[in-house]
Amino acid sequence: MVVKGDVPQVRTTNPNQRVKYIRSLDKIPNIPPEDRAILEQVAEKFVFRANDYYLGLINWDDPHDPIKQLIIPRKEELNDWGQLDASNEQAVTVAHGVQHKYQDTVLLLCNEVCGAYCRYCFRKRLFMDENDEVTNDVSAGLAYIRENPQVSNVLLTGGDPLLMSTRRLTEIIGALREIPHVRIIRIGSKMPAFDPWRVLRDEELQRTFRQYSTPEKRIYIMAHFDHPRELTEPAMEGIACYLANGLICVNQCPLIKGINDDPDILAEMYETLSHIGCPPYYLFQGRPTEGNEAYEVPLVRGWQIFNEALRHGSGLARRARFAMSHETGKVEVLAVDDRHIYTRYHRAKYEHLRGRFMVFKRDDNAFWLDQLEPADDFDVLPLGA
């Protein structure tokens, strides 16, 4: 890193590079003609979008390439399996584009577009033609936050907020900074992986971050790296740029079959993330979302992968929590033995569940909380209100 005046600058071979977005499978010659027809049917239901930079990370000679599985449609997405709103986010929607599940945190769904569409996305419903959950007008959300002084954290999400114009993003962040009780602003984004130059080439965005991420009230980038192959030199330069302009970076991602369900892969990614200043935060159990059957990992197997991955690297590479983002809260998986699965509410929607410890019978085929049966000698409280 070099310093130009009082503004930190990150070295990059081409800071002004722009990615080219691709919205049609016809533009990808590497897809075999015999596969194209069925994959186009998938893309009609669950939209496809990628860019030339990210597609360039794929090894097309490897039929099991993890980046390919992450971004290219699969015929299994048409299987009759799961629910579009697997965590019932509609139940915590308090206004158009506004979710309030935990007392101190509000989500603003402020953009309905992503840099590319992960095939395992738990909010793929947002990108379907008939969906209108997202709103570009966040005035109702801002009013709601002003009226609820217990809200200290606001998460900008969607879609990807970093796909919005810098002017619009600056307006939203500036408006939130005028609300005294909002201490933390979080930006949930996969752009650090999909397009590192979004921040590297945009000095106006960098100024916004420096202005509004202060020592007393920080902005966090909730990055979304799923595989170590995404941690390219430009991606690492992008993380350095976020850090140099006052943001705090952490990473969260789901456990995904065929992509990162390998303890060595997960450990490598966690270690690299800790080296570059973007340590792991959550590893999520995949939600039972419609179309996502092929990406699901059973819960016990997921714990085993996660636990083995945490045997490697420094303490900063081991800070992640393995959790289910259930309708009732974030249920952390603490341990698994021959008979039981041990869990605890890390965050809870209802007060009576906060910090609640729960023991379930071990079930190697279960992949979600609702499929688990309480241990014989353990009384699990009702999960509803």
C-alpha positions in Angstrom: 0.0 0.0 0.0 1.2 3.5 -0.8 0.0 6.9 0.6 -1.0 9.7 -1.7 -1.5 12.8 0.5 -3.5 11.6 3.4 -5.5 9.1 1.4 -4.3 5.4 1.5 -4.0 3.9 -2.0 -3.9 0.2 -2.8 -1.6 -1.0 -5.5 -3.2 -2.9 -8.4 -2.1 -3.7 -11.9 -5.3 -2.2 -13.4 -7.4 -0.4 -10.8 -9.9 0.8 -13.5 -10.8 -2.6 -14.9 -14.4 -3.2 -15.6 -16.1 -6.5 -15.7 -18.6 -7.4 -18.5 -21.8 -8.9 -17.3 -23.3 -12.0 -19.0 -27.0 -12.8 -18.6 -27.5 -15.5 -21.2 -26.1 -19.0 -21.2 -25.8 -18.7 -25.0 -22.8 -16.4 -24.3 -20.9 -19.2 -22.6 -19.4 -21.4 -25.3 -18.0 -23.9 -22.7 -21.5 -25.3 -22.0 -22.0 -28.4 -24.1 -24.9 -28.1 -26.5 -26.6 -31.3 -25.1 -26.8 -29.5 -21.7 -27.8 -26.1 -22.8 -31.6 -26.7 -23.4 -32.3 -28.0 -19.8 -30.0 -25.4 -18.2 -31.9 -22.7 -20.1 -35.1 -24.0 -18.5 -33.5 -23.7 -15.1 -32.4 -20.1 -15.9 -36.0 -19.3 -16.8 -37.1 -20.1 -13.3 -34.0 -19.1 -11.4 -32.3 -16.3 -13.2 -28.6 -16.6 -14.4 -26.2 -13.7 -14.2 -22.4 -13.7 -14.1 -19.4 -11.7 -15.4 -16.3 -12.4 -17.5 -13.9 -12.1 -14.6 -15.7 -14.6 -12.4 -16.4 -17.0 -15.2 -12.7 -16.9 -15.9 -12.0 -18.6 -12.6 -13.7 -21.8 -13.8 -11.6 -24.7 -14.9 -13.9 -26.0 -17.7 -11.9 -29.2 -18.0 -13.0 -30.2 -14.5 -16.7 -31.3 -14.5 -16.8 -30.8 -10.7 -15.1 -27.4 -10.7 -16.4 -25.6 -7.5 -16.7 -22.2 -9.2 -18.7 -23.7 -12.0 -21.0 -25.3 -9.5 -21.4 -22.1 -7.7 -22.5 -20.0 -10.7 -23.7 -22.2 -13.6 -27.3 -23.6 -13.4 -27.8 -27.2 -12.7 -30.8 -29.4 -13.8 -31.3 -30.5 -10.1 -32.6 -27.0 -9.4 -35.9 -28.0 -11.0 -36.4 -30.8 -8.4 -39.5 -30.5 -6.3 -37.8 -29.8 -3.0 -37.7 -27.0 -0.3 -39.5 -23.7 0.1 -38.7 -20.4 -1.5 -38.8 -18.6 1.9 -37.2 -21.3 4.0 -36.7 -19.1 7.1 -40.1 -17.4 6.8 -38.6 -13.9 6.4 -42.1 -12.7 5.5 -43.0 -13.1 9.1 -40.5 -10.5 10.3 -41.2 -8.0 7.4 -42.4 -4.9 9.1 -42.6 -2.6 6.1 -41.8 -2.9 2.4 -38.2 -4.1 2.2 -37.7 -3.9 6.0 -37.1 -7.0 8.2 -36.8 -6.8 12.0 -36.1 -10.2 13.6 -33.6 -9.4 16.4 -34.2 -6.5 18.8 -31.2 -4.5 17.9 -30.9 -5.3 14.2 -32.9 -4.2 11.1 -32.4 -5.4 7.6 -33.0 -3.0 4.6 -33.5 -5.0 1.4 -32.4 -2.1 -0.8 -31.5 -3.7 -4.0 -32.9 -6.6 -6.0 -29.8 -7.3 -8.2 -26.5 -9.1 -7.4 -23.2 -9.0 -9.2 -23.9 -12.6 -10.1 -26.4 -15.2 -8.9 -25.2 -18.0 -6.6 -27.1 -21.1 -7.6 -27.6 -22.0 -3.9 -28.9 -18.6 -2.9 -31.5 -18.7 0.0 -33.2 -15.5 -1.4 -33.5 -16.6 -5.0 -37.2 -15.7 -4.7 -36.2 -12.0 -4.8 -34.9 -12.4 -8.3 -38.1 -13.9 -9.7 -40.3 -11.8 -11.9 -43.4 -11.9 -9.6 -41.5 -10.9 -6.4 -41.6 -7.3 -5.1 -40.1 -7.7 -1.5 -37.2 -5.4 -2.3 -37.6 -1.6 -2.6 -35.3 1.0 -3.8 -37.2 3.5 -1.7 -35.9 3.0 1.8 -37.8 5.9 3.3 -40.2 3.6 5.2 -37.3 1.7 6.6 -35.5 4.8 7.7 -38.6 6.1 9.4 -39.1 2.7 11.2 -35.5 2.8 12.4 -35.8 6.3 13.7 -38.9 5.3 15.7 -37.2 2.3 17.3 -34.2 3.5 19.5 -33.3 -0.1 20.4 -32.0 -0.6 16.8 -28.3 -0.1 16.9 -27.3 -2.3 13.9 -28.6 -1.9 10.3 -27.8 -4.4 7.6 -28.0 -3.3 4.0 -28.8 -6.3 1.9 -30.9 -7.6 -0.9 -29.6 -8.3 -3.6 -26.3 -6.6 -3.3 -26.1 -3.0 -2.1 -22.7 -2.5 -3.9 -24.6 -2.9 -7.2 -26.4 0.4 -6.5 -24.9 3.6 -7.7 -22.4 5.2 -5.4 -24.6 8.3 -5.1 -27.6 6.2 -3.9 -25.5 4.2 -1.5 -24.0 7.3 -0.1 -27.5 8.8 0.4 -28.6 5.8 2.4 -25.5 5.6 4.5 -25.6 9.3 5.2 -29.3 9.1 6.2 -28.5 6.2 8.6 -25.6 8.2 10.1 -28.1 11.0 11.0 -29.9 8.5 13.3 -28.0 8.7 16.6 -28.8 5.2 17.9 -27.6 3.5 14.8 -24.0 2.5 15.8 -23.1 -0.1 13.2 -23.9 -0.2 9.5 -23.3 -3.5 7.7 -23.2 -4.1 4.0 -23.8 -7.7 2.9 -22.0 -8.2 -0.4 -20.4 -10.7 -2.6 -18.9 -8.0 -4.8 -15.5 -8.5 -3.1 -15.5 -11.9 -4.8 -17.5 -11.1 -8.0 -16.0 -7.7 -8.9 -13.0 -6.5 -6.8 -12.8 -3.4 -9.0 -16.1 -2.1 -7.7 -14.2 -0.5 -4.8 -10.8 -0.3 -6.4 -11.8 2.0 -9.2 -14.4 4.2 -7.3 -12.7 7.0 -5.4 -16.1 8.4 -4.6 -17.2 5.2 -2.8 -13.9 5.2 -0.9 -14.5 8.7 0.3 -18.0 7.7 1.4 -16.5 4.9 3.5 -13.9 7.2 5.0 -16.5 9.8 5.9 -19.1 7.5 7.5 -17.0 4.7 9.0 -15.7 6.5 12.1 -13.9 5.3 15.2 -17.1 5.4 17.1 -19.5 4.1 14.5 -18.0 1.6 12.0 -19.2 0.3 8.7 -18.7 -3.5 8.2 -18.4 -5.3 4.9 -20.0 -8.7 5.4 -18.0 -10.4 2.6 -19.1 -13.7 1.0 -16.2 -15.8 -0.2 -17.2 -19.5 -0.6 -14.0 -21.1 -1.9 -10.3 -20.2 -1.7 -10.1 -19.9 -5.5 -12.2 -16.7 -5.2 -9.3 -15.1 -3.2 -7.5 -13.9 -6.2 -4.9 -11.1 -6.1 -7.5 -8.5 -7.2 -9.9 -9.8 -4.6 -7.3 -9.5 -1.9 -6.4 -6.0 -3.2 -10.1 -5.1 -2.9 -10.2 -6.3 0.8 -7.1 -4.2 1.4 -8.9 -1.2 -0.1 -12.0 -1.6 2.1 -9.7 -1.8 5.1 -7.6 1.2 4.1 -10.7 3.3 3.8 -11.9 2.6 7.4 -14.2 -0.5 7.0 -14.0 -3.7 9.0 -14.3 -6.9 7.0 -15.6 -10.3 8.0 -16.7 -13.2 5.9 -19.8 -15.4 6.1 -20.9 -18.2 3.8 -22.9 -21.4 3.8 -21.6 -24.9 3.7 -22.2 -26.0 0.1 -22.0 -29.5 -1.3 -19.4 -29.7 -4.1 -18.0 -26.3 -3.3 -16.6 -26.1 0.2 -17.7 -29.3 2.0 -14.1 -30.3 2.5 -12.3 -29.5 5.7 -9.0 -28.8 3.9 -10.7 -26.4 1.5 -12.5 -24.7 4.3 -9.4 -24.5 6.5 -7.4 -23.0 3.6 -10.0 -20.4 2.9 -10.3 -19.5 6.6 -6.6 -19.2 7.0 -6.2 -16.9 3.9 -9.1 -14.8 5.1 -7.5 -14.2 8.4 -4.2 -13.3 6.7 -5.9 -10.5 4.7 -7.9 -9.0 7.4 -11.3 -10.6 6.6 -11.7 -13.3 9.3 -14.5 -15.9 9.2 -17.7 -14.9 11.0 -20.5 -17.5 10.3 -20.5 -20.8 8.5 -24.2 -21.3 7.8 -26.0 -24.6 7.4 -27.7 -24.4 4.0 -31.3 -23.4 4.3 -33.9 -25.9 2.8 -34.6 -23.5 -0.1 -36.5 -24.5 -3.2 -34.1 -25.6 -5.9 -31.2 -26.2 -3.5 -31.3 -29.9 -2.9 -28.1 -30.6 -4.8 -26.2 -28.2 -2.6 -27.3 -29.5 0.8 -25.0 -31.1 3.3 -26.5 -33.2 6.2 -26.1 -31.4 9.5 -23.9 -34.0 11.2 -21.6 -34.1 8.3 -21.5 -30.4 8.2 -20.4 -30.3 11.8 -17.7 -32.8 11.2 -16.3 -30.8 8.2 -16.4 -27.6 10.2 -14.9 -29.1 13.3 -12.0 -30.6 11.3 -11.4 -27.3 9.5 -11.0 -25.5 12.8 -8.1 -27.7 13.8 -5.9 -25.8 11.4 -4.7 -22.2 11.3 -4.4 -19.5 13.9 -7.1 -18.5 16.4 -8.2 -15.7 14.0 -8.9 -18.4 11.4 -11.1 -20.3 13.9 -13.6 -17.6 15.0 -16.5 -18.8 12.8 -19.7 -20.2 14.3 -21.6 -23.0 12.6 -25.2 -22.1 12.7 -28.7 -22.6 11.2 -30.5 -19.3 10.3 -33.8 -20.7 11.3 -37.1 -18.9 11.4 -36.8 -18.7 15.2 -33.2 -17.5 15.3 -29.6 -18.4 14.7 -29.2 -21.9 16.2 -25.5 -22.6 16.7 -24.3 -26.3 16.5 -22.0 -26.7 19.4 -21.0 -30.4 19.2 -22.0 -33.8 18.0 -21.3 -37.1 19.7 -22.4 -40.7 19.1 -25.9 -40.1 20.4 -26.6 -36.4 20.4 -26.5 -33.0 18.6 -25.9 -30.1 21.0 -27.1 -26.7 20.1 -27.7 -23.2 21.4 -29.6 -20.1 20.3 -26.8 -17.6 19.4 -29.5 -15.1 18.4 -33.2 -15.6 19.0 -36.4 -14.1 17.7 -38.3 -14.7 20.9 -37.1 -13.7 24.4 -37.8 -17.1 25.9 -35.4 -18.7 23.4 -32.4 -16.4 23.9 -29.3 -18.4 24.8 -31.5 -21.5 25.1 -29.4 -24.8 25.1 -31.0 -27.7 23.3 -30.0 -31.4 22.9 -31.3 -33.5 20.1 -31.0 -37.1 19.1 -28.2 -37.6 16.5 -29.7 -38.0 13.0 -27.1 -38.3 10.2 -29.8 -37.7 7.6 -31.2 -34.5 9.0 -30.2 -31.1 7.5 -32.4 -28.7 9.4 -33.6 -28.0 12.9 -37.2 -29.0 12.2 -36.1 -32.5 11.3 -34.4 -33.1 14.7 -36.0 -35.0 17.6 -35.3 -33.9 21.2 -33.2 -36.2 23.3 -35.2 -38.5 25.5 -34.1 -36.8 28.7 -34.2 -33.2 27.4 -37.3 -31.1 27.2 -37.1 -28.6 24.3 -39.3 -25.5 24.7 -41.8 -24.7 22.0 -40.0 -22.8 19.2 -42.8 -20.5 18.5 -43.8 -17.3 20.2 
